Amino acid sequence: MRLLHTSDWHLGRTLHGVSLHEAQSAVLERICELVEDPPDGVPVDAVIVAGDIYDRGVPPVESVQLFEWTLSRLCQVTTVVVTSGNHDSAIRLGYGAALFRDRIRMITDISMIDLPVLLQGSDGVEVAIYGIPYLDVDHARVALAHGGEVLPRSHQAVVSGACDRIRDDLAGRDGVRSVVVAHAFVAGAEPSDSERSIAVGGVDRVAGTVFEGIDYAALGHLHGAQSPECAPGSVVRYSGSPLRYSFSEQDQVKAVLLVDLPAEGPVEVATVEIDQPRPMATLRGTLDHLLEDPALDTHVGSWVRVTVTDRVRPDSLMDRLKSRFPHVLQVFHEPDGRIEQGVRSTTPVSERDPRELGSDFIAYVTKAEASDGEVACFVAGYEAAVKAQALAESQEREVA
């Protein structure tokens, strides 16, 4: 049995105000191609999408259409199993679940947790796929109560309760391999900036041991592909998102996972990298360096985050940067040699030397030590103001 594991498509998401629809269409096209024409010729028996199909509960129309197009294409050649994540509206995502053909299985209701999707692979291996939609703790601790006793208020408790029900069902299915699809934050895994916290009551992490007795746990929620610790005999993996959704992910390899479950023995997982429609880069330097250095030509087509280190913030900074990097998304000004501001003197301002006063004022404005020329200009202006004030006072006395 071969599965393709993916998650966290976040259809409808933007990146610093820029639409990602075109980029998302490109990566979903790549996933469809992998299923239609597997790299090693082994057919994909099911595609698993572990939550966060959409980026918000009411997605844009074009995102709904993209999801529909992807499902319609995939279901022509394989079965698609989808669960809901914390970004999705479970009710909206699950609409029509009872009406879909057998090759589209939407698991968004907590009552479906112990009702597996039973599949037989092209090699005859039987697999039971259980879906755990994102569990709202306050609802799930009651819905999954055992013997009338409400579960503790934590993700650990409710995901454990869901897995207990799955193990109870699985106990009566001899010779069947097991897969659990879940959307959770497993302890030991590393988050990135683009995930929304699913903390409830300060308890958000789930121990990997909750999946004990499960052959493969296909996880969603974290955007970096990784393998947290789990119970012996189980394989727990995050596929990560197929697209980069923040600059904290710029160095992550985006991929989907091909999961092979033989009739007996260990599960094998292979990573298939997904080429990114547009790379990301974080650049730093003076404006002249950023605009003129030929080594930066490779980033002209990238989504770019820039930190400009000029001592004084250049005029028309964003427009000038966009003349070379048309896809610049963030710009920061952090002068090299900047100094921290604090209390520099307890002497009253009126009694301080104008050179010292000017130096402090320039450093406060520019976040860098004042040059001799800047201090000289300040002193000249100060002296001119003092002379003008003295002249005005003299004229007032004459009039009086």
C-alpha positions as CSV (number, residue, x, y, z in Angstrom):
1,M,0.0,0.0,0.0
2,R,1.4,3.4,-1.0
3,L,0.1,6.7,0.4
4,L,1.0,10.3,-0.4
5,H,1.0,12.4,2.8
6,T,0.6,16.2,2.6
7,S,-1.0,18.9,4.8
8,D,-1.4,22.6,5.4
9,W,-2.3,23.9,2.0
10,H,-3.7,27.1,3.5
11,L,-5.6,28.0,0.4
12,G,-6.5,31.7,0.5
13,R,-3.5,32.7,2.5
14,T,-1.5,35.9,1.6
15,L,2.2,36.7,2.2
16,H,2.6,40.2,3.6
17,G,-0.5,41.3,1.6
18,V,0.5,39.4,-1.6
19,S,-1.9,36.8,-3.0
20,L,-0.5,33.2,-3.1
21,H,-3.2,31.8,-5.3
22,E,-0.9,31.4,-8.3
23,A,1.9,29.8,-6.2
24,Q,-0.6,27.4,-4.5
25,S,-2.0,26.4,-7.9
26,A,1.5,25.5,-9.0
27,V,2.3,23.3,-6.0
28,L,-1.0,21.5,-6.2
29,E,-0.4,20.9,-9.9
30,R,2.9,19.3,-8.9
31,I,1.2,17.0,-6.3
32,C,-1.4,15.9,-8.9
33,E,1.4,15.1,-11.3
34,L,3.2,13.0,-8.7
35,V,0.0,11.0,-8.2
36,E,-0.7,10.6,-11.9
37,D,2.9,9.7,-12.7
38,P,4.8,8.4,-9.6
39,P,8.5,8.8,-9.9
40,D,9.2,5.1,-9.4
41,G,6.1,3.8,-11.2
42,V,4.5,2.5,-8.0
43,P,0.8,3.7,-7.9
44,V,-0.4,5.9,-5.1
45,D,-3.4,4.1,-3.5
46,A,-4.5,7.2,-1.4
47,V,-3.7,10.8,-0.9
48,I,-3.9,12.0,2.7
49,V,-4.4,15.7,3.5
50,A,-3.9,16.3,7.2
51,G,-5.9,19.4,7.8
52,D,-5.7,23.2,7.1
53,I,-7.0,22.9,3.6
54,Y,-8.0,26.6,3.8
55,D,-6.4,29.4,5.7
56,R,-9.6,30.6,7.3
57,G,-13.1,29.4,8.0
58,V,-14.7,31.3,5.1
59,P,-12.2,31.0,2.2
60,P,-12.2,33.1,-1.0
61,V,-14.2,31.7,-3.9
62,E,-11.1,31.2,-6.0
63,S,-9.6,29.0,-3.2
64,V,-12.8,26.8,-3.0
65,Q,-12.6,26.4,-6.8
66,L,-8.9,25.4,-6.6
67,F,-9.7,22.8,-4.0
68,E,-12.5,21.5,-6.1
69,W,-10.3,21.3,-9.2
70,T,-7.6,19.4,-7.2
71,L,-10.0,16.9,-5.7
72,S,-11.6,16.2,-9.1
73,R,-8.3,15.6,-10.7
74,L,-6.9,13.4,-7.9
75,C,-10.0,11.2,-7.5
76,Q,-9.7,10.1,-11.1
77,V,-6.7,8.1,-10.2
78,T,-6.7,7.5,-6.4
79,T,-8.7,7.9,-3.1
80,V,-8.4,11.2,-1.3
81,V,-8.8,11.3,2.5
82,V,-9.1,14.8,4.0
83,T,-9.4,15.9,7.6
84,S,-10.0,19.4,9.0
85,G,-7.4,21.6,10.8
86,N,-7.6,24.5,13.2
87,H,-7.8,27.0,10.3
88,D,-10.7,25.2,8.6
89,S,-14.4,25.5,9.4
90,A,-15.1,21.8,9.9
91,I,-18.7,22.2,9.0
92,R,-18.1,24.0,5.7
93,L,-15.2,21.8,4.7
94,G,-17.3,18.7,5.5
95,Y,-20.3,19.8,3.6
96,G,-21.5,17.1,1.2
97,A,-19.2,14.4,2.8
98,A,-22.1,11.9,2.8
99,L,-22.7,12.6,-0.9
100,F,-19.2,12.3,-2.3
101,R,-18.1,9.2,-4.2
102,D,-16.1,6.6,-2.5
103,R,-12.8,8.1,-3.7
104,I,-13.4,11.4,-1.8
105,R,-13.5,10.9,2.0
106,M,-14.0,14.0,4.2
107,I,-13.5,13.4,7.9
108,T,-14.4,16.6,9.7
109,D,-16.8,15.3,12.4
110,I,-15.6,13.9,15.8
111,S,-18.2,11.1,15.5
112,M,-16.3,9.7,12.6
113,I,-13.0,9.1,14.5
114,D,-13.4,5.3,14.9
115,L,-15.0,4.8,11.5
116,P,-12.0,4.0,9.2
117,V,-11.6,4.3,5.5
118,L,-10.8,0.7,4.5
119,L,-8.6,0.4,1.5
120,Q,-6.9,-2.5,-0.3
121,G,-3.7,-1.5,-2.1
122,S,-2.6,-2.5,-5.6
123,D,-0.4,-5.1,-3.9
124,G,-3.3,-6.5,-1.8
125,V,-2.3,-4.9,1.5
126,E,-5.3,-3.8,3.6
127,V,-5.1,-0.5,5.5
128,A,-7.5,1.2,7.9
129,I,-7.2,5.0,7.7
130,Y,-8.6,6.8,10.7
131,G,-9.1,10.6,10.7
132,I,-8.9,12.8,13.7
133,P,-10.1,16.3,12.7
134,Y,-8.7,19.2,14.8
135,L,-10.2,18.7,18.2
136,D,-11.7,21.7,20.0
137,V,-10.8,20.7,23.6
138,D,-14.0,22.0,25.3
139,H,-16.2,20.1,22.9
140,A,-14.0,17.0,22.5
141,R,-13.5,16.4,26.2
142,V,-17.3,15.8,26.5
143,A,-17.8,14.1,23.1
144,L,-15.0,11.6,23.9
145,A,-15.9,11.1,27.5
146,H,-15.5,7.5,28.6
147,G,-18.1,6.0,30.9
148,G,-19.7,9.5,31.4
149,E,-16.4,10.9,32.8
150,V,-15.4,14.1,31.1
151,L,-11.8,14.2,30.0
152,P,-9.3,16.7,31.3
153,R,-9.1,20.0,29.5
154,S,-6.0,19.5,27.4
155,H,-5.0,18.4,23.9
156,Q,-3.1,15.6,25.4
157,A,-6.3,14.2,26.9
158,V,-8.6,14.5,24.0
159,V,-6.1,13.2,21.4
160,S,-5.4,10.3,23.7
161,G,-9.1,9.7,24.0
162,A,-9.5,9.7,20.2
163,C,-6.6,7.2,19.8
164,D,-8.1,4.9,22.5
165,R,-11.3,4.7,20.4
166,I,-9.2,4.0,17.3
167,R,-7.3,1.2,19.1
168,D,-10.5,-0.3,20.3
169,D,-11.8,-0.5,16.7
170,L,-8.5,-1.7,15.4
171,A,-8.4,-4.6,17.8
172,G,-11.0,-6.4,15.8
173,R,-9.3,-6.0,12.5
174,D,-6.6,-8.7,12.3
175,G,-4.0,-8.4,9.6
176,V,-4.9,-4.8,8.7
177,R,-2.3,-2.0,8.8
178,S,-3.3,1.2,10.5
179,V,-2.9,4.9,9.7
180,V,-4.1,7.8,11.8
181,V,-4.4,11.3,10.2
182,A,-4.3,14.0,12.9
183,H,-3.8,17.8,13.2
184,A,-1.9,18.5,16.4
185,F,1.4,19.8,17.9
186,V,3.4,16.8,19.0
187,A,6.0,17.4,21.6
188,G,9.6,17.6,20.3
189,A,8.6,19.1,16.9
190,E,9.7,22.6,15.8
191,P,7.1,25.2,14.9
192,S,7.7,28.2,12.5
193,D,6.2,31.7,12.5
194,S,3.4,31.0,10.1
195,E,1.4,28.5,12.3
196,R,-1.5,29.7,14.4
197,S,-1.2,28.5,18.0
198,I,-3.6,25.8,19.0
199,A,-2.9,26.2,22.7
200,V,-5.9,25.8,25.0
201,G,-5.6,26.5,28.7
202,G,-1.8,26.7,28.2
203,V,-1.6,23.1,27.2
204,D,-1.0,22.6,23.5
205,R,1.5,19.8,23.0
206,V,0.7,16.1,22.6
207,A,3.1,13.4,23.4
208,G,4.1,11.2,20.5
209,T,3.3,8.1,22.6
210,V,-0.4,8.7,22.1
211,F,0.0,7.0,18.7
212,E,1.2,3.8,20.3
213,G,0.0,0.7,18.3
214,I,-0.6,2.8,15.1
215,D,1.6,1.9,12.2
216,Y,1.8,5.4,10.7
217,A,0.6,8.8,12.0
218,A,0.2,11.3,9.3
219,L,0.3,14.7,11.0
220,G,-0.5,18.3,10.0
221,H,-0.2,21.7,11.6
222,L,3.5,22.3,11.6
223,H,4.9,23.6,8.4
224,G,8.4,22.0,8.5
225,A,8.7,18.3,7.6
226,Q,9.9,16.4,10.6
227,S,9.7,13.2,12.7
228,P,9.0,13.7,16.4
229,E,9.7,11.0,18.9
230,C,6.9,8.4,19.2
231,A,6.2,5.0,20.7
232,P,8.3,2.0,19.5
233,G,6.9,0.4,16.4
234,S,5.0,3.5,15.3
235,V,6.1,6.0,12.7
236,V,5.0,9.6,13.3
237,R,5.7,12.2,10.6
238,Y,4.8,15.8,9.6
239,S,4.8,16.3,5.9
240,G,5.0,20.1,6.3
241,S,3.3,22.6,4.1
242,P,4.0,22.2,0.3
243,L,4.6,26.0,0.1
244,R,6.6,28.5,2.2
245,Y,4.3,30.7,4.2
246,S,6.8,33.0,6.1
247,F,10.4,34.0,5.9
248,S,11.1,31.8,8.9
249,E,10.5,28.9,6.4
250,Q,12.8,30.3,3.7
251,D,15.4,27.5,4.2
252,Q,12.9,24.7,4.7
253,V,12.8,22.0,2.0
254,K,9.1,21.7,1.1
255,A,7.9,18.2,0.2
256,V,5.3,15.5,0.3
257,L,5.9,12.1,1.7
258,L,5.5,8.8,0.0
259,V,4.6,6.2,2.6
260,D,4.8,2.5,1.9
261,L,3.0,0.0,4.2
262,P,3.9,-3.6,3.4
263,A,1.8,-6.5,4.7
264,E,4.3,-7.0,7.5
265,G,7.4,-5.1,8.7
266,P,8.4,-1.5,9.1
267,V,6.8,1.4,7.3
268,E,9.0,3.1,4.8
269,V,8.8,6.9,4.1
270,A,10.4,8.7,1.2
271,T,10.5,12.5,0.8
272,V,9.7,14.1,-2.6
273,E,10.7,17.7,-2.8
274,I,8.3,20.2,-4.2
275,D,9.9,22.9,-6.2
276,Q,8.9,26.4,-5.0
277,P,7.3,28.7,-7.6
278,R,9.3,31.6,-6.1
279,P,12.3,31.5,-3.8
280,M,12.7,33.5,-0.6
281,A,15.6,35.6,0.5
282,T,16.6,37.8,3.5
283,L,19.1,40.5,2.5
284,R,21.0,43.1,4.5
285,G,23.3,46.0,3.6
286,T,23.5,49.6,2.6
287,L,21.2,50.7,-0.2
288,D,24.0,51.2,-2.6
289,H,25.3,47.6,-1.9
290,L,21.8,46.2,-2.4
291,L,21.2,48.0,-5.6
292,E,24.6,47.4,-7.2
293,D,26.1,44.2,-6.0
294,P,26.0,41.7,-8.9
295,A,26.0,38.8,-6.5
296,L,22.5,39.7,-5.6
297,D,21.2,39.2,-9.1
298,T,20.0,35.7,-8.1
299,H,17.4,37.2,-5.8
300,V,15.8,39.5,-8.4
301,G,12.9,37.1,-8.8
302,S,12.6,36.2,-5.1
303,W,10.2,37.2,-2.4
304,V,12.6,39.4,-0.4
305,R,12.9,40.8,3.1
306,V,15.5,43.6,3.3
307,T,17.3,45.3,6.1
308,V,18.9,48.6,5.0
309,T,21.9,49.6,7.1
310,D,22.6,53.2,5.9
311,R,23.2,55.6,8.7
312,V,20.3,57.8,7.6
313,R,17.2,56.2,6.1
314,P,17.3,56.8,2.3
315,D,14.5,58.6,0.6
316,S,12.0,56.6,-1.4
317,L,13.4,53.5,0.0
318,M,10.7,51.0,-1.0
319,D,10.5,52.3,-4.5
320,R,14.2,52.2,-5.0
321,L,14.5,48.7,-3.7
322,K,11.6,47.6,-5.9
323,S,13.4,48.9,-9.0
324,R,15.8,45.9,-8.5
325,F,13.8,43.5,-6.4
326,P,10.2,43.8,-7.7
327,H,8.9,41.2,-5.2
328,V,10.3,42.9,-2.0
329,L,7.8,42.3,0.8
330,Q,9.4,43.7,3.9
331,V,11.9,46.6,4.5
332,F,13.6,47.5,7.8
333,H,16.0,50.3,8.6
334,E,18.7,49.3,11.1
335,P,21.8,51.5,10.8
336,D,25.1,49.8,11.4
337,G,26.7,51.0,14.6
338,R,23.3,52.0,16.0
339,I,23.4,52.9,19.7
340,E,20.9,52.1,22.4
341,Q,19.1,55.1,23.7
342,G,19.1,55.8,27.4
343,V,19.7,58.4,30.0
344,R,23.0,60.0,28.9
345,S,23.2,62.8,31.5
346,T,21.5,64.2,34.5
347,T,22.5,67.8,33.7
348,P,19.5,70.1,32.8
349,V,19.2,70.6,29.1
350,S,19.6,74.4,29.5
351,E,23.0,74.0,31.1
352,R,24.5,71.5,28.7
353,D,27.1,72.3,26.1
354,P,25.5,72.7,22.7
355,R,28.0,70.2,21.1
356,E,27.0,67.5,23.6
357,L,23.3,68.4,23.2
358,G,23.5,68.2,19.4
359,S,25.4,65.0,19.5
360,D,22.8,63.4,21.7
361,F,19.9,64.7,19.5
362,I,21.5,63.4,16.3
363,A,22.2,60.0,17.8
364,Y,18.6,59.8,19.0
365,V,17.2,60.5,15.5
366,T,19.7,58.5,13.5
367,K,20.4,55.7,16.0
368,A,24.1,56.3,15.3
369,E,26.9,58.4,16.7
370,A,26.9,61.9,15.3
371,S,29.8,62.9,12.9
372,D,31.9,66.1,13.4
373,G,30.2,67.7,10.5
374,E,26.7,67.0,11.8
375,V,27.6,68.4,15.2
376,A,29.2,71.5,13.6
377,C,26.0,72.2,11.7
378,F,23.9,71.8,14.8
379,V,26.2,74.2,16.8
380,A,26.0,76.7,14.0
381,G,22.2,76.5,14.0
382,Y,22.2,76.8,17.8
383,E,24.4,79.8,17.8
384,A,22.3,81.5,15.1
385,A,19.2,80.9,17.1
386,V,20.8,82.3,20.2
387,K,21.8,85.5,18.3
388,A,18.3,85.8,16.8
389,Q,16.7,85.5,20.3
390,A,19.1,88.1,21.7
391,L,18.3,90.5,18.9
392,A,14.6,90.0,19.4
393,E,14.9,90.7,23.1
394,S,16.9,93.8,22.5
395,Q,14.3,95.2,20.1
396,E,11.6,94.5,22.6
397,R,13.4,96.5,25.3
398,E,13.9,99.4,22.9
399,V,10.2,99.5,22.1
400,A,9.4,99.4,25.8
